[in-house]
Amino acid sequence: MKIFINKSFLLYAISALVFLAGCSSNTSYNDNAVEMTVTQLEHTPTLEWLSGEINSYQADTNVINQIKTVFNPNIHKLYFFSNFTCGCTNKVLDIAHFIKVLNLSGITDSSYKIFTMSQTSTKQPYSKYMTVNILPSCFIMKDSTVVYSAIDTLNYYKLYGNLKPIEQILFDAFKK
């Protein structure tokens, strides 16, 4: 009995396996989260798209002005966790959009930290305050207490087709 395999199917299957292997957990990655600045991320060879994505986001200036009235750099801090090394998901784009809103709101990088992690179990320095269950994640702290999970909230609204702008999510979080 002869089995005929379509060459196109075979190439597709091999491509899919290579792609999935590139997105799977890899124990050769650093076991610790690595803190990076926006500038460092923008100069990472695989993230040359980041600057364009930051610049492309169109935020509502009325909400940006509201953020400026409630954000307090002495009590509010943001923590971003993402796997910037894997192109498995376009959710990393959300972080670029958050960065744009922070920039427009006058929130400097002294008020937020960005960590790259290979997986959710990667060790990160704020684990006693927050648990990273999905990548990417964004936690907002007020007076050393986590008060909001911004990307979870964004994903919730996306899931139910009720898109809520990132700037509105941040404004709501800073009011808590």
C-alpha positions in Angstrom: 0.0 0.0 0.0 1.5 3.3 -1.0 0.9 6.5 0.9 0.9 9.8 -1.0 1.8 12.9 1.0 1.1 16.2 -0.5 4.3 18.2 -0.6 2.5 21.5 0.3 1.0 19.8 3.3 4.4 18.5 4.4 6.0 21.9 4.1 3.1 23.5 6.0 3.4 20.9 8.8 7.2 21.3 9.1 6.8 25.1 9.2 4.1 24.9 11.9 6.3 22.7 14.0 9.3 25.0 13.7 7.1 28.0 14.6 5.6 26.2 17.6 9.1 25.0 18.7 10.3 28.7 18.7 7.5 29.7 21.0 7.7 26.9 23.5 9.5 27.1 26.8 13.2 26.8 26.4 15.2 26.0 29.5 18.3 27.6 28.0 16.7 31.0 28.6 17.9 33.1 31.6 16.0 32.0 34.7 15.6 35.6 35.9 13.6 38.4 34.4 15.7 41.1 32.8 14.8 44.7 33.3 15.0 46.8 30.1 14.2 50.4 29.3 12.2 51.5 26.3 15.3 52.7 24.6 17.0 49.3 25.1 14.0 47.5 23.7 13.8 49.9 20.7 17.5 49.1 20.0 17.0 45.3 20.2 17.4 43.9 16.7 14.2 41.9 16.7 12.1 44.8 18.0 12.8 47.4 15.4 9.0 47.6 15.0 8.5 48.9 18.5 9.1 52.6 17.9 6.6 52.6 15.0 4.0 50.9 17.1 4.5 53.3 20.0 4.1 56.2 17.6 1.1 54.8 15.7 -1.2 54.6 18.7 -3.8 57.4 18.7 -4.8 58.2 22.3 -7.8 60.3 23.4 -6.3 63.6 24.5 -9.2 64.3 26.9 -8.5 61.1 28.8 -4.7 61.8 28.7 -5.5 65.2 30.4 -7.5 63.3 33.0 -4.6 60.9 33.7 -2.4 63.9 34.3 -4.8 65.0 37.1 -4.9 61.7 39.0 -1.4 60.2 38.4 1.0 60.7 41.4 4.6 59.6 40.8 5.1 59.3 44.5 2.5 56.6 45.0 1.8 55.1 41.5 4.2 52.6 39.9 3.7 50.3 36.9 5.3 47.0 36.2 5.3 45.4 32.7 6.3 41.7 32.2 6.5 40.3 28.7 8.3 37.8 26.5 9.8 40.1 23.9 11.8 37.3 22.3 8.9 35.4 20.9 6.7 36.6 18.1 4.0 34.1 19.1 1.4 36.7 19.9 0.7 40.3 18.9 -0.2 41.1 22.6 3.2 42.7 22.9 1.8 45.5 20.8 -0.4 46.4 23.8 2.7 47.3 25.8 3.8 49.6 23.0 0.4 51.3 23.2 0.7 51.6 27.0 4.1 53.2 26.6 2.6 55.8 24.2 -0.1 56.7 26.7 2.5 57.0 29.5 4.6 59.3 27.4 1.7 61.5 26.4 0.7 61.7 30.0 4.1 62.9 31.1 4.8 59.7 33.1 8.5 59.1 33.0 10.3 55.8 33.0 11.1 56.4 36.7 7.5 55.5 37.4 7.5 52.2 35.5 9.6 49.1 35.0 9.7 46.7 32.0 10.9 43.1 32.4 11.4 40.6 29.7 10.7 37.0 30.8 10.8 33.7 28.8 7.8 32.3 30.7 5.5 33.1 33.6 7.6 31.0 36.0 10.7 33.1 35.3 12.0 34.6 38.6 11.1 38.3 38.9 12.1 40.7 41.7 8.5 41.6 42.6 7.1 38.1 43.1 6.2 38.8 46.7 3.8 41.5 45.5 2.5 40.1 42.2 2.2 36.8 40.4 2.6 36.8 36.7 0.0 34.3 35.3 0.1 35.5 31.6 2.6 37.3 29.4 2.3 40.1 28.8 1.1 41.5 32.1 1.0 45.0 33.6 0.4 45.6 37.3 -0.3 49.0 38.8 0.7 49.6 42.4 -0.5 52.3 44.7 1.4 52.8 47.9 3.2 49.4 47.5 -0.1 47.5 46.9 -1.2 46.1 43.6 -4.5 47.7 42.8 -5.0 46.8 39.1 -4.0 44.4 36.4 -4.2 46.5 33.3 -3.6 44.0 30.5 -6.0 41.5 32.2 -8.6 44.3 32.1 -7.8 45.1 28.4 -8.0 41.5 27.5 -11.4 41.2 29.3 -12.8 44.0 27.2 -11.4 42.6 24.0 -12.8 39.2 24.7 -16.3 40.6 25.0 -16.0 42.9 22.1 -16.3 45.9 24.3 -13.1 47.7 23.4 -11.9 50.1 26.1 -9.0 52.4 25.2 -5.8 51.9 27.0 -5.8 55.4 28.3 -9.2 54.8 29.9 -7.9 51.7 31.6 -5.0 53.6 33.0 -7.2 56.5 34.2 -9.5 54.0 35.9 -6.5 52.3 37.6 -4.9 55.5 38.8 -8.2 56.6 40.4 -8.3 53.5 42.7 
